Amino acid sequence: MIQSTFKQTITFVLLLFTMSAHAGDVVTDINIGMELARDIADETIKACRHDGYHISAVVVDRSGTIRAALRDDLASRFTLDIAERKANMTVMAWMDSGAFKNAREDIRQELNHIPGLIVMQGGLKIVSGGNNIGAVGVSGAPGGDKDAACARTALKKLAERIAFAFDE
């Protein structure tokens, strides 16, 4: 009886060690959801329309996968690609694309040759509960500062929703 209990205990301990050795096999990721991404893109377009600009807004998740992409009726089709590349740059650097542009002018040209990235103003990170959950990229206004301003307006309008999107 004691020997059987000892064998069960050893088996249990070995099972625990085996489980902990494989604990990194599954990764839980915190990302932006489709509805919030869509609403950020929509509010960004509305903010730029208010200022008389026709833009595209692309929201990507923390790995750079597109979650929402909207092009205003009069925006050029090229603005979608540029907006996505600005959002990707933001995700890669985990800082707003304009701030990265100013901080790393020394590697700007090299990064602009990498497919999917562009070092320009107009990409802003999206943070919820201290977690980077995605980025929004904007293109089409007359200048990256105006692109960024539209995104900033949208993020400010949805700030409470973004803040509580992830509960720690």
ZIVEN-V108112 format. One record per residue. N is the residue number from 1. SS is DSSP state (H for helix, E for strand, L for the rest). PSI is psi in whole degrees, -180 to 180 (999 if undefined). NEAR is the number of other C-alpha atoms within 10 Angstrom. Layout:
BEGIN
<<N/SS/PSI/NEAR> <N/SS/PSI/NEAR>>
END
This chain:
BEGIN
<<1/L/-47/6> <2/H/-40/7> <3/H/-39/8> <4/H/-42/9> <5/H/-40/10> <6/H/-44/11> <7/H/-40/12> <8/H/-41/12> <9/H/-46/12> <10/H/-44/12> <11/H/-42/12> <12/H/-44/12> <13/H/-44/12> <14/H/-39/12> <15/H/-42/12> <16/H/-44/11> <17/H/-41/12> <18/H/-42/11> <19/H/-42/12> <20/H/-27/11> <21/H/-24/10> <22/L/17/9> <23/H/-29/10> <24/H/6/9> <25/H/-21/8> <26/L/129/7> <27/L/129/7> <28/L/129/6> <29/L/142/8> <30/L/118/15> <31/L/165/20> <32/L/140/23> <33/L/162/15> <34/H/-44/15> <35/H/-45/10> <36/H/-41/17> <37/H/-45/23> <38/H/-43/18> <39/H/-36/16> <40/H/-45/29> <41/H/-44/26> <42/H/-46/21> <43/H/-31/21> <44/H/-44/30> <45/H/-42/25> <46/H/-41/20> <47/H/-42/22> <48/H/-37/25> <49/H/-42/15> <50/H/-34/11> <51/L/3/12> <52/L/16/10> <53/L/145/21> <54/L/115/22> <55/L/174/29> <56/E/147/32> <57/E/129/34> <58/E/129/32> <59/E/127/34> <60/E/158/29> <61/E/-174/25> <62/L/-13/25> <63/L/1/13> <64/L/10/19> <65/L/131/13> <66/E/128/19> <67/E/-29/21> <68/E/140/22> <69/E/121/22> <70/E/137/20> <71/E/124/23> <72/L/156/20> <73/L/-42/10> <74/L/6/11> <75/L/145/17> <76/L/148/14> <77/L/-26/14> <78/H/-22/12> <79/H/-28/23> <80/H/-47/22> <81/H/-44/20> <82/H/-42/23> <83/H/-42/30> <84/H/-43/30> <85/H/-36/30> <86/H/-43/32> <87/H/-42/37> <88/H/-39/33> <89/H/-41/32> <90/H/-43/33> <91/H/-43/27> <92/H/-42/15> <93/H/-18/12> <94/L/42/17> <95/L/158/18> <96/L/142/24> <97/H/-34/30> <98/H/-41/21> <99/H/-39/17> <100/H/-41/19> <101/H/-46/18> <102/H/-35/13> <103/H/-29/11> <104/L/48/11> <105/H/-26/10> <106/H/-25/10> <107/H/11/11> <108/H/-50/16> <109/H/-40/11> <110/H/-44/10> <111/H/-32/14> <112/L/-14/15> <113/L/-4/11> <114/L/123/10> <115/L/134/8> <116/L/-6/16> <117/L/150/21> <118/L/133/26> <119/L/92/27> <120/L/157/27> <121/L/147/26> <122/L/5/33> <123/E/131/38> <124/E/141/30> <125/E/155/27> <126/E/121/29> <127/E/134/20> <128/E/125/21> <129/L/32/13> <130/L/3/10> <131/E/134/14> <132/E/114/18> <133/E/-7/23> <134/E/-168/29> <135/E/155/35> <136/E/134/36> <137/E/142/35> <138/E/141/37> <139/E/143/33> <140/L/-23/26> <141/L/161/23> <142/L/69/11> <143/L/142/12> <144/H/-29/19> <145/H/-36/14> <146/H/-36/19> <147/H/-50/28> <148/H/-38/25> <149/H/-40/19> <150/H/-44/28> <151/H/-42/29> <152/H/-41/22> <153/H/-44/17> <154/H/-45/22> <155/H/-36/23> <156/H/-41/14> <157/H/-36/15> <158/L/14/15> <159/H/-45/16> <160/H/-43/11> <161/H/-42/13> <162/H/-43/20> <163/H/-35/15> <164/L/11/11> <165/L/-31/18> <166/L/119/16> <167/L/121/7> <168/L/999/8>>
END
